[in-house]
Amino acid sequence: MRTLAALAFLLAASAPALAIPSQVTAEYQLTNRGLVIGRVSESFVRQGDAYAIRSVTRAEGLLKLFYDEQITLESRGRVDAGGLLPESFDERRTREPKRNVSATFDWRRGVLRSRFRGEVKEIPLPGPTQDRISMMYQFMHGAEGPGNRVLAMSNGRKVDRYRYRLVDEPRITTPAGEFATLHFERVREEADDSRVEIWLAKDQHRFPVRVVFDDPEGLRIEQSLVALQAK
């Protein structure tokens, strides 16, 4: 289950900026080589220039019998001309609470303040940086220009940079229906880097409708959209 939350270090889309909806609810199915292993329920609410996101991942199927975990991610912050600007991020686990992490984004000082396993530390915060769940909703705002992009994302303990490229623009089918998409993939810098692919729905605010995560050790997780409401 620790890899499920990793699905969020993805990319920003390449297209003109779009208006961010005031409310989004979404549900995903998680599979490992065709077997259902989990479900993700998400909500996004924007009121004025403030936003709140909550994502809950629950184990299902055979995985639930051996590893009954629930992971909750929460992000709060502001919406400005550049899109989402996180101010706080929390990750909580029911089975392994020792792995809980929380962070605050001090943009004035340019510092990420992280709390993990009783330790508090400050990390340089490059701008703009997303957290691992706000990144998914930053796609709705958009970015300019196709091709490779270098992005900063924090998991609450550190800030990493990732590079992605536009692969193609296929039509794909998910449990929620058929979508015209932008298909991106992570550019792997090292042989042991995980492979990440994402498909963003062109006509649904460029919302992620399919994500595939391939671990170098052979784990393959697919996240497919089951239901989406946005207004």
Stockholm file with secondary structure:
# STOCKHOLM 1.0

chainA/1-231         MRTLAALAFLLAASAPALAIPSQVTAEYQLTNRGLVIGRVSESFVRQGDAYAIRSVTRAEGLLKLFYDEQITLESRGRVDAGGLLPESFDERRTREPKRNVSATFDWRRGVLRSRFRGEVKEIPLPGPTQDRISMMYQFMHGAEGPGNRVLAMSNGRKVDRYRYRLVDEPRITTPAGEFATLHFERVREEADDSRVEIWLAKDQHRFPVRVVFDDPEGLRIEQSLVALQAK
#=GR chainA/1-231 SS CTTTGGGGCCCCCCBSCCCCCSEEEEEEEEEETTEEEEEEEEEEEEETTEEEEEEEEEECHHHHHHCCCEEEEEEEEEEETTEEEEEEEEEEESSCGGGCEEEEEETTTTEEEEEETTEEEEEECCSSCEETTHHHHHTTTCBSCSSCEEEEEECSSCEEEEEEEEEECCEEEETTEEEEEEEEEECCSSTTSCEEEEEEETTTTTEEEEEEEECTTSCEEEEEEEEEEEC
#=GC SS_cons         CTTTGGGGCCCCCCBSCCCCCSEEEEEEEEEETTEEEEEEEEEEEEETTEEEEEEEEEECHHHHHHCCCEEEEEEEEEEETTEEEEEEEEEEESSCGGGCEEEEEETTTTEEEEEETTEEEEEECCSSCEETTHHHHHTTTCBSCSSCEEEEEECSSCEEEEEEEEEECCEEEETTEEEEEEEEEECCSSTTSCEEEEEEETTTTTEEEEEEEECTTSCEEEEEEEEEEEC
//
